[in-house]
């Protein structure tokens, strides 16, 4: 992404321990942007992100990308346990499920597309590693949630989306399905939570944590794209 963007430095960062290979998308879960920015820059909160995008599409840099921002918390993806070190974190202003969750406006999504394309180019982040907070922390987080337009990112090659057409049902039992989730990238220590996170991302119309034929077909198709 090219300037202009606004800089509001956050003190909440330290040194990276891993090269960047991921992008993690969040919503702020706070009613107003200024409240969210204040918290992301509060040293007592010990939370931050590299980038913040308001609903009007304005972009704020909080932490330089070469530093380790504190956005993911306890998280896991494709064997990476220090997700903060391996990722660039982007916060999208949205009140979240606690304060009136709503769709992400076009201007916000357009700014995200521009920013994300630049990050992926700078760090060669593969689409499978562009994830939501709920993907890397399925027992703790729901964001960016079921209203987030993953299909738009997938159509532009910026993230994985539901495969079309779906392959036939592989008929996996629970053990095989959970193994597939782990291969895709999820922490399956809590299998039901991992299943809900998968549904929230790839089948947001029904998030019940139950394995059905559509879930098996979606997962099988996604694994085929990974080779």
DRENZA-270452 format. One record per residue (C-alpha): residue number from 1; residue in three letters; x, y, z. Coordinates in pm, whole numbers, plus 50000, padded with zeros to 5 digits. Layout:
<recs>
<rec><i>NUM</i><aa>Ala</aa><u>X</u><v>Y</v><w>Z</w></rec>
...
</recs>
This chain:
<recs>
<rec><i>1</i><aa>Unk</aa><u>50000</u><v>50000</v><w>50000</w></rec>
<rec><i>2</i><aa>Unk</aa><u>50124</u><v>50349</v><w>49920</w></rec>
<rec><i>3</i><aa>Unk</aa><u>50095</u><v>50655</v><w>50148</w></rec>
<rec><i>4</i><aa>Unk</aa><u>49914</u><v>50850</v><w>50268</w></rec>
<rec><i>5</i><aa>Unk</aa><u>49837</u><v>50678</v><w>50591</w></rec>
<rec><i>6</i><aa>Unk</aa><u>49844</u><v>50820</v><w>50939</w></rec>
<rec><i>7</i><aa>Unk</aa><u>50097</u><v>50709</v><w>51198</w></rec>
<rec><i>8</i><aa>Unk</aa><u>50000</u><v>50675</v><w>51564</w></rec>
<rec><i>9</i><aa>Unk</aa><u>50286</u><v>50494</v><w>51735</w></rec>
<rec><i>10</i><aa>Unk</aa><u>50203</u><v>50223</v><w>51987</w></rec>
<rec><i>11</i><aa>Unk</aa><u>50461</u><v>50127</v><w>52249</w></rec>
<rec><i>12</i><aa>Unk</aa><u>50328</u><v>49772</v><w>52256</w></rec>
<rec><i>13</i><aa>Unk</aa><u>50581</u><v>49574</v><w>52055</w></rec>
<rec><i>14</i><aa>Unk</aa><u>50911</u><v>49393</v><w>52081</w></rec>
<rec><i>15</i><aa>Unk</aa><u>51157</u><v>49212</v><w>51852</w></rec>
<rec><i>16</i><aa>Unk</aa><u>51044</u><v>48947</v><w>51607</w></rec>
<rec><i>17</i><aa>Unk</aa><u>51179</u><v>48597</v><w>51656</w></rec>
<rec><i>18</i><aa>Unk</aa><u>51054</u><v>48458</v><w>51324</w></rec>
<rec><i>19</i><aa>Unk</aa><u>51029</u><v>48585</v><w>50966</w></rec>
<rec><i>20</i><aa>Unk</aa><u>50687</u><v>48711</v><w>50856</w></rec>
<rec><i>21</i><aa>Unk</aa><u>50482</u><v>48434</v><w>50693</w></rec>
<rec><i>22</i><aa>Unk</aa><u>50127</u><v>48521</v><w>50801</w></rec>
<rec><i>23</i><aa>Unk</aa><u>49865</u><v>48797</v><w>50819</w></rec>
<rec><i>24</i><aa>Unk</aa><u>49606</u><v>48790</v><w>51098</w></rec>
<rec><i>25</i><aa>Unk</aa><u>49283</u><v>48988</v><w>51060</w></rec>
<rec><i>26</i><aa>Unk</aa><u>49088</u><v>49111</v><w>51362</w></rec>
<rec><i>27</i><aa>Unk</aa><u>48795</u><v>49329</v><w>51449</w></rec>
<rec><i>28</i><aa>Unk</aa><u>48842</u><v>49574</v><w>51734</w></rec>
<rec><i>29</i><aa>Unk</aa><u>48528</u><v>49471</v><w>51924</w></rec>
<rec><i>30</i><aa>Unk</aa><u>48487</u><v>49825</v><w>52052</w></rec>
<rec><i>31</i><aa>Unk</aa><u>48203</u><v>50073</v><w>51978</w></rec>
<rec><i>32</i><aa>Unk</aa><u>48417</u><v>50360</v><w>51850</w></rec>
<rec><i>33</i><aa>Unk</aa><u>48741</u><v>50389</v><w>51657</w></rec>
<rec><i>34</i><aa>Unk</aa><u>48902</u><v>50638</v><w>51893</w></rec>
<rec><i>35</i><aa>Unk</aa><u>48845</u><v>50405</v><w>52188</w></rec>
<rec><i>36</i><aa>Unk</aa><u>49004</u><v>50121</v><w>51996</w></rec>
<rec><i>37</i><aa>Unk</aa><u>49305</u><v>50328</v><w>51895</w></rec>
<rec><i>38</i><aa>Unk</aa><u>49352</u><v>50451</v><w>52250</w></rec>
<rec><i>39</i><aa>Unk</aa><u>49358</u><v>50095</v><w>52380</w></rec>
<rec><i>40</i><aa>Unk</aa><u>49595</u><v>49975</v><w>52107</w></rec>
<rec><i>41</i><aa>Unk</aa><u>49835</u><v>50253</v><w>52210</w></rec>
<rec><i>42</i><aa>Unk</aa><u>49794</u><v>50218</v><w>52587</w></rec>
<rec><i>43</i><aa>Unk</aa><u>50107</u><v>50067</v><w>52745</w></rec>
<rec><i>44</i><aa>Unk</aa><u>49899</u><v>49924</v><w>53028</w></rec>
<rec><i>45</i><aa>Unk</aa><u>49678</u><v>49731</v><w>52784</w></rec>
<rec><i>46</i><aa>Unk</aa><u>49977</u><v>49547</v><w>52634</w></rec>
<rec><i>47</i><aa>Unk</aa><u>49793</u><v>49494</v><w>52306</w></rec>
<rec><i>48</i><aa>Unk</aa><u>49854</u><v>49639</v><w>51961</w></rec>
<rec><i>49</i><aa>Unk</aa><u>49857</u><v>49563</v><w>51589</w></rec>
<rec><i>50</i><aa>Unk</aa><u>50062</u><v>49680</v><w>51296</w></rec>
<rec><i>51</i><aa>Unk</aa><u>49770</u><v>49841</v><w>51116</w></rec>
<rec><i>52</i><aa>Unk</aa><u>49424</u><v>49978</v><w>51195</w></rec>
<rec><i>53</i><aa>Unk</aa><u>49155</u><v>50040</v><w>50932</w></rec>
<rec><i>54</i><aa>Unk</aa><u>48853</u><v>50252</v><w>51022</w></rec>
<rec><i>55</i><aa>Unk</aa><u>48509</u><v>50199</v><w>50869</w></rec>
<rec><i>56</i><aa>Unk</aa><u>48562</u><v>50498</v><w>50638</w></rec>
<rec><i>57</i><aa>Unk</aa><u>48872</u><v>50333</v><w>50492</w></rec>
<rec><i>58</i><aa>Unk</aa><u>49130</u><v>50549</v><w>50667</w></rec>
<rec><i>59</i><aa>Unk</aa><u>49445</u><v>50361</v><w>50763</w></rec>
<rec><i>60</i><aa>Unk</aa><u>49667</u><v>50406</v><w>51069</w></rec>
<rec><i>61</i><aa>Unk</aa><u>50005</u><v>50245</v><w>51122</w></rec>
<rec><i>62</i><aa>Unk</aa><u>50061</u><v>50158</v><w>51488</w></rec>
<rec><i>63</i><aa>Unk</aa><u>50371</u><v>49937</v><w>51483</w></rec>
<rec><i>64</i><aa>Unk</aa><u>50637</u><v>49907</v><w>51211</w></rec>
<rec><i>65</i><aa>Unk</aa><u>50606</u><v>49578</v><w>51026</w></rec>
<rec><i>66</i><aa>Unk</aa><u>50960</u><v>49475</v><w>51116</w></rec>
<rec><i>67</i><aa>Unk</aa><u>50858</u><v>49468</v><w>51484</w></rec>
<rec><i>68</i><aa>Unk</aa><u>50650</u><v>49211</v><w>51672</w></rec>
<rec><i>69</i><aa>Unk</aa><u>50310</u><v>49363</v><w>51756</w></rec>
<rec><i>70</i><aa>Unk</aa><u>50102</u><v>49206</v><w>52032</w></rec>
<rec><i>71</i><aa>Unk</aa><u>49776</u><v>49117</v><w>51861</w></rec>
<rec><i>72</i><aa>Unk</aa><u>49725</u><v>48739</v><w>51845</w></rec>
<rec><i>73</i><aa>Unk</aa><u>49782</u><v>48632</v><w>52205</w></rec>
<rec><i>74</i><aa>Unk</aa><u>49796</u><v>48259</v><w>52268</w></rec>
<rec><i>75</i><aa>Unk</aa><u>49755</u><v>48124</v><w>51916</w></rec>
<rec><i>76</i><aa>Unk</aa><u>49858</u><v>47844</v><w>51680</w></rec>
<rec><i>77</i><aa>Unk</aa><u>49858</u><v>47801</v><w>51303</w></rec>
<rec><i>78</i><aa>Unk</aa><u>50024</u><v>47530</v><w>51091</w></rec>
<rec><i>79</i><aa>Unk</aa><u>50269</u><v>47449</v><w>51370</w></rec>
<rec><i>80</i><aa>Unk</aa><u>50357</u><v>47810</v><w>51451</w></rec>
<rec><i>81</i><aa>Unk</aa><u>50308</u><v>47885</v><w>51820</w></rec>
<rec><i>82</i><aa>Unk</aa><u>50455</u><v>48238</v><w>51824</w></rec>
<rec><i>83</i><aa>Unk</aa><u>50199</u><v>48380</v><w>51583</w></rec>
<rec><i>84</i><aa>Unk</aa><u>50285</u><v>48737</v><w>51683</w></rec>
<rec><i>85</i><aa>Unk</aa><u>50643</u><v>48689</v><w>51566</w></rec>
<rec><i>86</i><aa>Unk</aa><u>50539</u><v>48534</v><w>51235</w></rec>
<rec><i>87</i><aa>Unk</aa><u>50255</u><v>48768</v><w>51141</w></rec>
<rec><i>88</i><aa>Unk</aa><u>50141</u><v>49114</v><w>51048</w></rec>
<rec><i>89</i><aa>Unk</aa><u>49828</u><v>49206</v><w>51247</w></rec>
<rec><i>90</i><aa>Unk</aa><u>49547</u><v>49419</v><w>51101</w></rec>
<rec><i>91</i><aa>Unk</aa><u>49267</u><v>49556</v><w>51319</w></rec>
<rec><i>92</i><aa>Unk</aa><u>48939</u><v>49647</v><w>51147</w></rec>
<rec><i>93</i><aa>Unk</aa><u>48712</u><v>49884</v><w>51334</w></rec>
<rec><i>94</i><aa>Unk</aa><u>48387</u><v>49701</v><w>51409</w></rec>
<rec><i>95</i><aa>Unk</aa><u>48189</u><v>49691</v><w>51735</w></rec>
<rec><i>96</i><aa>Unk</aa><u>48196</u><v>49312</v><w>51726</w></rec>
<rec><i>97</i><aa>Unk</aa><u>47953</u><v>49064</v><w>51869</w></rec>
<rec><i>98</i><aa>Unk</aa><u>47936</u><v>49236</v><w>52207</w></rec>
<rec><i>99</i><aa>Unk</aa><u>47843</u><v>49583</v><w>52077</w></rec>
<rec><i>100</i><aa>Unk</aa><u>47632</u><v>49536</v><w>51764</w></rec>
<rec><i>101</i><aa>Unk</aa><u>47829</u><v>49336</v><w>51510</w></rec>
<rec><i>102</i><aa>Unk</aa><u>47771</u><v>49456</v><w>51155</w></rec>
<rec><i>103</i><aa>Unk</aa><u>47907</u><v>49404</v><w>50802</w></rec>
<rec><i>104</i><aa>Unk</aa><u>48233</u><v>49570</v><w>50704</w></rec>
<rec><i>105</i><aa>Unk</aa><u>48171</u><v>49876</v><w>50479</w></rec>
<rec><i>106</i><aa>Unk</aa><u>48297</u><v>49884</v><w>50118</w></rec>
<rec><i>107</i><aa>Unk</aa><u>48549</u><v>50161</v><w>50190</w></rec>
<rec><i>108</i><aa>Unk</aa><u>48699</u><v>49957</v><w>50473</w></rec>
<rec><i>109</i><aa>Unk</aa><u>48724</u><v>49646</v><w>50258</w></rec>
<rec><i>110</i><aa>Unk</aa><u>48880</u><v>49841</v><w>49971</w></rec>
<rec><i>111</i><aa>Unk</aa><u>49147</u><v>49977</v><w>50203</w></rec>
<rec><i>112</i><aa>Unk</aa><u>49210</u><v>49628</v><w>50337</w></rec>
<rec><i>113</i><aa>Unk</aa><u>49251</u><v>49484</v><w>49987</w></rec>
<rec><i>114</i><aa>Unk</aa><u>49510</u><v>49749</v><w>49904</w></rec>
<rec><i>115</i><aa>Unk</aa><u>49698</u><v>49705</v><w>50232</w></rec>
<rec><i>116</i><aa>Unk</aa><u>49686</u><v>49325</v><w>50222</w></rec>
<rec><i>117</i><aa>Unk</aa><u>49809</u><v>49306</v><w>49864</w></rec>
<rec><i>118</i><aa>Unk</aa><u>50114</u><v>49513</v><w>49963</w></rec>
<rec><i>119</i><aa>Unk</aa><u>50189</u><v>49300</v><w>50269</w></rec>
<rec><i>120</i><aa>Unk</aa><u>50164</u><v>48978</v><w>50072</w></rec>
<rec><i>121</i><aa>Unk</aa><u>50398</u><v>49118</v><w>49808</w></rec>
<rec><i>122</i><aa>Unk</aa><u>50652</u><v>49234</v><w>50066</w></rec>
<rec><i>123</i><aa>Unk</aa><u>50663</u><v>48908</v><w>50260</w></rec>
<rec><i>124</i><aa>Unk</aa><u>50545</u><v>48643</v><w>50009</w></rec>
<rec><i>125</i><aa>Unk</aa><u>50262</u><v>48536</v><w>50242</w></rec>
<rec><i>126</i><aa>Unk</aa><u>50070</u><v>48243</v><w>50087</w></rec>
<rec><i>127</i><aa>Unk</aa><u>49687</u><v>48262</v><w>50078</w></rec>
<rec><i>128</i><aa>Unk</aa><u>49655</u><v>47979</v><w>50332</w></rec>
<rec><i>129</i><aa>Unk</aa><u>49836</u><v>48198</v><w>50585</w></rec>
<rec><i>130</i><aa>Unk</aa><u>49598</u><v>48494</v><w>50557</w></rec>
<rec><i>131</i><aa>Unk</aa><u>49374</u><v>48409</v><w>50851</w></rec>
<rec><i>132</i><aa>Unk</aa><u>49130</u><v>48544</v><w>51103</w></rec>
<rec><i>133</i><aa>Unk</aa><u>49189</u><v>48568</v><w>51475</w></rec>
<rec><i>134</i><aa>Unk</aa><u>48931</u><v>48295</v><w>51524</w></rec>
<rec><i>135</i><aa>Unk</aa><u>49136</u><v>48064</v><w>51297</w></rec>
<rec><i>136</i><aa>Unk</aa><u>49447</u><v>48091</v><w>51514</w></rec>
<rec><i>137</i><aa>Unk</aa><u>49265</u><v>48105</v><w>51851</w></rec>
<rec><i>138</i><aa>Unk</aa><u>48944</u><v>47903</v><w>51801</w></rec>
<rec><i>139</i><aa>Unk</aa><u>48868</u><v>47855</v><w>52169</w></rec>
<rec><i>140</i><aa>Unk</aa><u>48896</u><v>48228</v><w>52249</w></rec>
<rec><i>141</i><aa>Unk</aa><u>48802</u><v>48440</v><w>51950</w></rec>
<rec><i>142</i><aa>Unk</aa><u>48525</u><v>48495</v><w>51692</w></rec>
<rec><i>143</i><aa>Unk</aa><u>48674</u><v>48778</v><w>51488</w></rec>
<rec><i>144</i><aa>Unk</aa><u>48660</u><v>48897</v><w>51220</w></rec>
<rec><i>145</i><aa>Unk</aa><u>48340</u><v>48694</v><w>51224</w></rec>
<rec><i>146</i><aa>Unk</aa><u>48072</u><v>48564</v><w>50993</w></rec>
<rec><i>147</i><aa>Unk</aa><u>48003</u><v>48901</v><w>50826</w></rec>
<rec><i>148</i><aa>Unk</aa><u>48358</u><v>48939</v><w>50704</w></rec>
<rec><i>149</i><aa>Unk</aa><u>48385</u><v>48915</v><w>50324</w></rec>
<rec><i>150</i><aa>Unk</aa><u>48642</u><v>48638</v><w>50282</w></rec>
<rec><i>151</i><aa>Unk</aa><u>48498</u><v>48562</v><w>49939</w></rec>
<rec><i>152</i><aa>Unk</aa><u>48617</u><v>48900</v><w>49812</w></rec>
<rec><i>153</i><aa>Unk</aa><u>48971</u><v>48835</v><w>49929</w></rec>
<rec><i>154</i><aa>Unk</aa><u>48960</u><v>48486</v><w>49779</w></rec>
<rec><i>155</i><aa>Unk</aa><u>48838</u><v>48616</v><w>49443</w></rec>
<rec><i>156</i><aa>Unk</aa><u>49144</u><v>48842</v><w>49431</w></rec>
<rec><i>157</i><aa>Unk</aa><u>49380</u><v>48560</v><w>49527</w></rec>
<rec><i>158</i><aa>Unk</aa><u>49456</u><v>48718</v><w>49863</w></rec>
<rec><i>159</i><aa>Unk</aa><u>49319</u><v>48439</v><w>50086</w></rec>
<rec><i>160</i><aa>Unk</aa><u>49161</u><v>48097</v><w>50067</w></rec>
<rec><i>161</i><aa>Unk</aa><u>48789</u><v>48076</v><w>49998</w></rec>
<rec><i>162</i><aa>Unk</aa><u>48538</u><v>47793</v><w>49972</w></rec>
<rec><i>163</i><aa>Unk</aa><u>48627</u><v>47568</v><w>49677</w></rec>
<rec><i>164</i><aa>Unk</aa><u>48387</u><v>47571</v><w>49384</w></rec>
<rec><i>165</i><aa>Unk</aa><u>48262</u><v>47328</v><w>49276</w></rec>
<rec><i>166</i><aa>Unk</aa><u>48275</u><v>47117</v><w>49587</w></rec>
<rec><i>167</i><aa>Unk</aa><u>48426</u><v>46770</v><w>49551</w></rec>
<rec><i>168</i><aa>Unk</aa><u>48229</u><v>46459</v><w>49646</w></rec>
<rec><i>169</i><aa>Unk</aa><u>48183</u><v>46383</v><w>50015</w></rec>
<rec><i>170</i><aa>Unk</aa><u>48491</u><v>46186</v><w>50127</w></rec>
<rec><i>171</i><aa>Unk</aa><u>48287</u><v>46031</v><w>50407</w></rec>
<rec><i>172</i><aa>Unk</aa><u>48550</u><v>46090</v><w>50674</w></rec>
<rec><i>173</i><aa>Unk</aa><u>48482</u><v>45994</v><w>51034</w></rec>
<rec><i>174</i><aa>Unk</aa><u>48552</u><v>46247</v><w>51311</w></rec>
<rec><i>175</i><aa>Unk</aa><u>48915</u><v>46142</v><w>51349</w></rec>
<rec><i>176</i><aa>Unk</aa><u>48987</u><v>46186</v><w>50979</w></rec>
<rec><i>177</i><aa>Unk</aa><u>48804</u><v>46520</v><w>50964</w></rec>
<rec><i>178</i><aa>Unk</aa><u>48999</u><v>46657</v><w>51259</w></rec>
<rec><i>179</i><aa>Unk</aa><u>49322</u><v>46536</v><w>51098</w></rec>
<rec><i>180</i><aa>Unk</aa><u>49221</u><v>46731</v><w>50788</w></rec>
<rec><i>181</i><aa>Unk</aa><u>49158</u><v>47044</v><w>50993</w></rec>
<rec><i>182</i><aa>Unk</aa><u>49505</u><v>47007</v><w>51145</w></rec>
<rec><i>183</i><aa>Unk</aa><u>49656</u><v>46968</v><w>50799</w></rec>
<rec><i>184</i><aa>Unk</aa><u>49483</u><v>47286</v><w>50686</w></rec>
<rec><i>185</i><aa>Unk</aa><u>49630</u><v>47469</v><w>50983</w></rec>
<rec><i>186</i><aa>Unk</aa><u>49395</u><v>47453</v><w>51282</w></rec>
<rec><i>187</i><aa>Unk</aa><u>49478</u><v>47365</v><w>51639</w></rec>
<rec><i>188</i><aa>Unk</aa><u>49244</u><v>47071</v><w>51704</w></rec>
<rec><i>189</i><aa>Unk</aa><u>49311</u><v>47037</v><w>52076</w></rec>
<rec><i>190</i><aa>Unk</aa><u>48945</u><v>47134</v><w>52116</w></rec>
<rec><i>191</i><aa>Unk</aa><u>48791</u><v>46967</v><w>51808</w></rec>
<rec><i>192</i><aa>Unk</aa><u>48449</u><v>47132</v><w>51837</w></rec>
<rec><i>193</i><aa>Unk</aa><u>48602</u><v>47480</v><w>51866</w></rec>
<rec><i>194</i><aa>Unk</aa><u>48823</u><v>47411</v><w>51564</w></rec>
<rec><i>195</i><aa>Unk</aa><u>48519</u><v>47296</v><w>51367</w></rec>
<rec><i>196</i><aa>Unk</aa><u>48326</u><v>47612</v><w>51459</w></rec>
<rec><i>197</i><aa>Unk</aa><u>48620</u><v>47830</v><w>51353</w></rec>
<rec><i>198</i><aa>Unk</aa><u>48636</u><v>47643</v><w>51023</w></rec>
<rec><i>199</i><aa>Unk</aa><u>48262</u><v>47695</v><w>50970</w></rec>
<rec><i>200</i><aa>Unk</aa><u>48280</u><v>48063</v><w>51065</w></rec>
<rec><i>201</i><aa>Unk</aa><u>48546</u><v>48107</v><w>50799</w></rec>
<rec><i>202</i><aa>Unk</aa><u>48422</u><v>47882</v><w>50519</w></rec>
<rec><i>203</i><aa>Unk</aa><u>48052</u><v>47816</v><w>50591</w></rec>
<rec><i>204</i><aa>Unk</aa><u>47930</u><v>48116</v><w>50793</w></rec>
<rec><i>205</i><aa>Unk</aa><u>47561</u><v>48051</v><w>50727</w></rec>
<rec><i>206</i><aa>Unk</aa><u>47564</u><v>47771</v><w>50985</w></rec>
<rec><i>207</i><aa>Unk</aa><u>47811</u><v>47761</v><w>51273</w></rec>
<rec><i>208</i><aa>Unk</aa><u>47719</u><v>47470</v><w>51497</w></rec>
<rec><i>209</i><aa>Unk</aa><u>48044</u><v>47276</v><w>51546</w></rec>
<rec><i>210</i><aa>Unk</aa><u>47889</u><v>46965</v><w>51393</w></rec>
<rec><i>211</i><aa>Unk</aa><u>48060</u><v>46774</v><w>51114</w></rec>
<rec><i>212</i><aa>Unk</aa><u>47832</u><v>46719</v><w>50817</w></rec>
<rec><i>213</i><aa>Unk</aa><u>47869</u><v>46635</v><w>50448</w></rec>
<rec><i>214</i><aa>Unk</aa><u>47909</u><v>47000</v><w>50347</w></rec>
<rec><i>215</i><aa>Unk</aa><u>48191</u><v>47051</v><w>50598</w></rec>
<rec><i>216</i><aa>Unk</aa><u>48368</u><v>46738</v><w>50476</w></rec>
<rec><i>217</i><aa>Unk</aa><u>48336</u><v>46849</v><w>50113</w></rec>
<rec><i>218</i><aa>Unk</aa><u>48461</u><v>47200</v><w>50191</w></rec>
<rec><i>219</i><aa>Unk</aa><u>48761</u><v>47070</v><w>50380</w></rec>
<rec><i>220</i><aa>Unk</aa><u>48843</u><v>46812</v><w>50114</w></rec>
<rec><i>221</i><aa>Unk</aa><u>48834</u><v>47080</v><w>49845</w></rec>
<rec><i>222</i><aa>Unk</aa><u>49056</u><v>47313</v><w>50044</w></rec>
<rec><i>223</i><aa>Unk</aa><u>49311</u><v>47040</v><w>50106</w></rec>
<rec><i>224</i><aa>Unk</aa><u>49318</u><v>46966</v><w>49733</w></rec>
<rec><i>225</i><aa>Unk</aa><u>49418</u><v>47328</v><w>49667</w></rec>
<rec><i>226</i><aa>Unk</aa><u>49715</u><v>47286</v><w>49900</w></rec>
<rec><i>227</i><aa>Unk</aa><u>49837</u><v>46982</v><w>49710</w></rec>
</recs>
